[in-house]
Amino acid sequence: MSAQRMLFLTVAALLGAGIWLSGWQQVHWLLYIPTALLVFAGVTGICPGLTVYRKLGFK
């Protein structure tokens, strides 16, 4: 596992812990999207956000 994938999983775990500590009903549903995308990026190695920014012309 690469350091980048481990970083994605660590950030997703921290976001998940924050959601859990705040209460599942108190957190807005929009906060679940980056958590899910970071887990996806950590497991597969494909980061959707990075792909979008590259298509927009960023390096």
C-alpha positions in Angstrom: 0.0 0.0 0.0 1.3 3.4 -1.0 1.6 6.4 1.4 -1.0 8.3 -0.7 -3.6 5.5 -0.3 -2.9 5.3 3.4 -3.3 9.1 3.7 -6.7 8.8 2.0 -7.8 6.1 4.4 -6.5 8.0 7.4 -8.4 11.2 6.5 -11.5 9.1 5.8 -11.2 7.5 9.2 -10.8 10.9 10.9 -13.9 12.3 9.1 -15.8 9.1 10.1 -14.7 9.5 13.7 -15.9 13.2 13.6 -19.2 12.2 12.2 -19.6 9.4 14.8 -18.7 11.7 17.7 -21.0 14.4 16.5 -23.9 12.0 16.0 -25.2 10.5 12.8 -28.4 12.6 12.9 -26.6 15.9 13.6 -24.2 15.8 10.6 -25.3 17.1 7.3 -25.6 14.4 4.5 -23.0 16.3 2.4 -20.2 15.4 4.8 -20.7 11.7 3.9 -19.7 12.3 0.2 -16.0 13.1 0.8 -15.7 10.4 3.3 -17.0 7.8 0.9 -14.8 9.1 -1.9 -11.7 9.0 0.3 -12.5 5.4 1.2 -13.0 4.6 -2.5 -9.7 6.3 -3.3 -7.9 4.4 -0.5 -9.2 1.0 -1.5 -8.9 1.3 -5.3 -6.1 3.8 -5.8 -8.3 5.9 -8.0 -9.0 9.4 -6.6 -12.1 10.9 -8.2 -11.3 14.4 -7.0 -7.8 14.2 -8.5 -9.2 13.0 -11.8 -11.7 15.9 -12.0 -8.9 18.5 -11.3 -6.7 16.9 -13.9 -9.4 17.1 -16.5 -9.9 20.8 -15.6 -6.3 21.5 -16.5 -4.5 21.4 -13.1 -1.3 19.4 -12.8 
